[in-house]
């Protein structure tokens, strides 16, 4: 039996999550193809697809000479024998409908990915066998609790954003009452908005750090609603720097990859013959693959961070003793099913 030391930092989280994924590579590959690959692919092509939809028209025909169009009417306008009826879909409706449908699609895939990959990583951490059917079945139990936690967390974020907006409006009105002119195009107003925006972003980042483990807690501890958020804030205490580093590491990498590929997609398509060109297809496949790997590593890292936080608060020792009472009383960082004794230490 060998010994390893895992440090409570970003590198320790990444190395352990990578070990778990490599130990069950086919299993995690199947889950990634089912849930993460469609999500990453849609994130990359959605901006281009949305622009194409809004710039082009949708035309539907019905029998006879009547022609219905959402954005234009085909045919000759001076033809007296042709009856034309134009039904124009409001632009505002299109701007709301398309993002709404895509948001529901992305949230659904995200919840399914979180439920299955979190379940598999948690059992992989203990060295238990992970099966595809069991992982997929797990989302049936975790789906609605995850949805409830998602709604509660986003409601809180929305309320905080509205509060900042009201405070900003109150400050502007107060300054104007004191005789300070603040036009919407003035430098003072822009500077004030930027300052409020920076503070709001910092507050939201702090919330996300506190809630880093919320979805893991939903799947592992069967909690839902506000309770996982409160439980996550407790576990993250003393580990906020590690949680922040994990959040920023994956957030920045995924954002740069998806945003960069999306921004160049239209230009590359126009330069190489449209969506069917080899260059566009190759770019989408490569970017989607890398984004999928990053998302998988991110979900696994959150589970490992959860276990580290429990160890930091002294909650893991009893569970380890129960889990390995018949075999080994040790942390289950096993390499190719060979048990290790692992000391979790801080820098």
NORKA-V670142 format. One record per residue. RES is the residue in one letter. SS is DSSP state (a for helix, b for strand, c for the rest). D_LAST is the distance of its C-alpha to the last C-alpha in Angstrom with 1 decimal. Layout:
res = <RES | RES>
ss = <SS | SS>
d_last = <D_LAST | D_LAST>
This chain:
res = <X | X | X | X | X | X | X | X | X | X | X | X | X | X | X | X | X | X | X | X | X | X | X | X | X | X | X | X | X | X | X | X | X | X | X | X | X | X | X | X | X | X | X | X | X | X | X | X | X | X | X | X | X | X | X | X | X | X | X | X | X | X | X | X | X | X | X | X | X | X | X | X | X | X | X | X | X | X | X | X | X | X | X | X | X | X | X | X | X | X | X | X | X | X | X | X | X | X | X | X | X | X | X | X | X | X | X | X | X | X | X | X | X | X | X | X | X | X | X | X | X | X | X | X | X | X | X | X | X | X | X | X | X | X | X | X | X | X | X | X | X | X | X | X | X | X | X | X | X | X | X | X | X | X | X | X | X | X | X | X | X | X | X | X | X | X | X | X | X | X | X | X | X | X | X | X | X | X | X | X | X | X | X | X | X | X | X | X | X | X | X | X | X | X | X | X | X | X | X | X | X | X | X | X | X | X | X | X | X | X | X | X | X | X | X | X | X | X | X | X | X | X | X | X | X | X | X | X | X | X | X | X | X | X | X | X | X | X | X | X | X | X | X | X | X | X | X | X | X | X | X | X | X | X | X | X | X | X | X | X | X | X | X | X | X | X | X | X | X | X | X | X | X | X | X | X | X | X | X | X | X | X | X | X | X | X | X | X | X | X | X | X | X | X | X | X | X | X | X | X | X | X | X | X | X | X | X | X | X | X | X | X | X | X | X | X | X | X | X | X | X | X | X | X | X | X | X | X | X | X | X | X | X | X | X | X | X | X | X | X | X | X | X | X | X | X | X>
ss = <c | b | b | b | b | b | b | c | c | a | a | a | a | a | a | a | a | a | a | a | a | a | a | c | a | a | a | a | a | a | a | a | a | a | a | a | a | a | a | a | a | a | a | a | a | a | a | a | a | a | a | a | a | a | a | c | c | c | b | b | b | c | c | c | c | c | b | b | b | c | c | c | c | c | c | c | c | c | c | c | c | c | c | c | c | c | c | c | c | c | a | a | a | a | a | a | a | a | a | a | a | a | a | a | a | a | a | a | a | a | a | a | a | a | a | a | a | a | a | a | a | a | a | a | a | c | c | c | c | c | c | a | a | a | a | a | a | a | a | a | a | a | a | a | a | a | a | a | a | a | a | a | a | a | a | a | a | a | a | a | a | a | a | a | a | a | a | a | a | a | a | a | a | a | a | a | a | c | c | c | c | c | c | c | c | c | a | a | a | a | a | a | a | a | a | a | a | a | a | a | a | a | a | a | a | a | a | a | a | a | c | c | c | a | a | a | a | a | a | a | a | c | c | c | c | c | a | a | a | a | a | a | a | a | a | a | c | c | c | a | a | a | a | a | a | a | a | a | a | a | a | a | a | a | a | a | a | a | a | a | a | a | a | a | a | a | a | a | a | a | a | c | c | c | c | c | c | a | a | a | a | a | a | a | a | a | a | a | a | a | a | a | a | a | a | a | a | a | a | a | a | a | a | a | a | a | a | a | a | a | a | a | c | c | c | a | a | a | a | a | a | a | a | c | c | c | c | c | c | c | c | c | c | c | b | c | c | b | c | b | b | b | b | b | b | c | c>
d_last = <25.0 | 21.9 | 18.2 | 15.3 | 11.6 | 10.4 | 6.8 | 7.2 | 7.9 | 11.4 | 11.8 | 11.1 | 13.6 | 16.0 | 16.2 | 16.9 | 19.4 | 21.0 | 21.4 | 23.2 | 25.4 | 26.4 | 27.3 | 29.7 | 30.6 | 34.2 | 33.5 | 31.1 | 33.4 | 36.3 | 34.4 | 33.4 | 37.0 | 38.3 | 36.2 | 33.7 | 36.1 | 38.9 | 36.5 | 35.0 | 38.5 | 39.9 | 37.2 | 38.2 | 42.0 | 42.3 | 42.6 | 45.2 | 47.0 | 47.1 | 48.6 | 51.2 | 52.2 | 52.7 | 54.6 | 56.9 | 59.4 | 59.9 | 63.5 | 65.1 | 68.8 | 71.2 | 74.8 | 77.5 | 77.4 | 74.8 | 71.5 | 68.3 | 65.5 | 62.3 | 62.1 | 65.4 | 68.8 | 70.1 | 73.7 | 76.5 | 76.7 | 80.4 | 81.4 | 83.8 | 83.7 | 80.0 | 78.5 | 75.0 | 72.6 | 69.2 | 66.4 | 63.6 | 60.1 | 58.6 | 55.9 | 53.7 | 54.1 | 52.8 | 49.8 | 48.9 | 49.9 | 48.1 | 44.7 | 45.2 | 46.1 | 43.2 | 40.7 | 41.9 | 41.7 | 38.1 | 37.0 | 38.7 | 37.1 | 33.6 | 34.1 | 35.4 | 32.6 | 30.0 | 31.9 | 32.4 | 29.1 | 27.0 | 29.3 | 29.0 | 25.2 | 24.8 | 27.3 | 25.9 | 22.5 | 24.5 | 26.5 | 29.6 | 32.4 | 32.5 | 36.0 | 37.1 | 39.7 | 37.4 | 34.9 | 37.7 | 39.2 | 36.0 | 36.6 | 39.8 | 38.0 | 35.2 | 37.2 | 38.7 | 35.7 | 33.7 | 36.6 | 36.7 | 33.0 | 33.5 | 36.5 | 35.0 | 31.9 | 34.2 | 36.6 | 34.0 | 33.0 | 36.8 | 37.5 | 34.8 | 36.2 | 39.7 | 38.7 | 37.3 | 40.6 | 42.7 | 40.9 | 41.4 | 45.0 | 45.5 | 44.0 | 46.3 | 49.3 | 48.5 | 48.4 | 51.6 | 53.2 | 52.4 | 54.3 | 51.5 | 52.4 | 49.6 | 51.0 | 49.1 | 49.3 | 48.4 | 45.4 | 44.6 | 44.5 | 42.4 | 39.9 | 39.8 | 39.3 | 36.4 | 34.7 | 35.2 | 34.0 | 30.7 | 30.1 | 31.1 | 28.7 | 25.7 | 26.9 | 27.3 | 23.9 | 22.5 | 24.7 | 23.7 | 19.9 | 21.1 | 23.4 | 21.1 | 21.7 | 25.3 | 27.1 | 25.0 | 25.9 | 29.5 | 29.8 | 27.8 | 28.8 | 32.2 | 31.7 | 33.4 | 34.3 | 32.2 | 30.6 | 27.9 | 27.0 | 26.6 | 24.7 | 22.3 | 21.7 | 20.9 | 18.4 | 16.5 | 15.9 | 12.3 | 11.6 | 13.9 | 11.8 | 11.2 | 14.9 | 16.1 | 14.6 | 16.4 | 19.5 | 19.8 | 19.2 | 21.9 | 24.0 | 24.5 | 25.1 | 27.6 | 29.3 | 29.8 | 31.1 | 33.4 | 34.5 | 35.2 | 37.2 | 39.1 | 40.1 | 41.5 | 43.2 | 46.4 | 46.9 | 46.3 | 48.7 | 51.4 | 51.2 | 51.4 | 53.9 | 52.1 | 50.1 | 51.7 | 50.8 | 48.6 | 46.2 | 45.5 | 45.2 | 42.9 | 40.6 | 40.4 | 39.7 | 36.9 | 35.2 | 35.6 | 34.1 | 31.0 | 30.6 | 31.1 | 28.3 | 25.9 | 27.1 | 26.8 | 23.2 | 22.5 | 24.1 | 22.4 | 18.9 | 19.8 | 20.7 | 17.5 | 15.6 | 18.1 | 17.4 | 13.7 | 14.6 | 17.2 | 15.0 | 12.7 | 16.1 | 17.4 | 20.1 | 19.6 | 20.4 | 24.0 | 24.5 | 23.2 | 25.5 | 28.4 | 27.8 | 27.7 | 29.9 | 32.6 | 30.5 | 26.9 | 24.6 | 21.3 | 19.1 | 21.4 | 19.4 | 22.6 | 23.7 | 27.4 | 27.9 | 26.6 | 24.5 | 21.0 | 19.0 | 15.5 | 12.6 | 10.2 | 6.8 | 3.8 | 0.0>
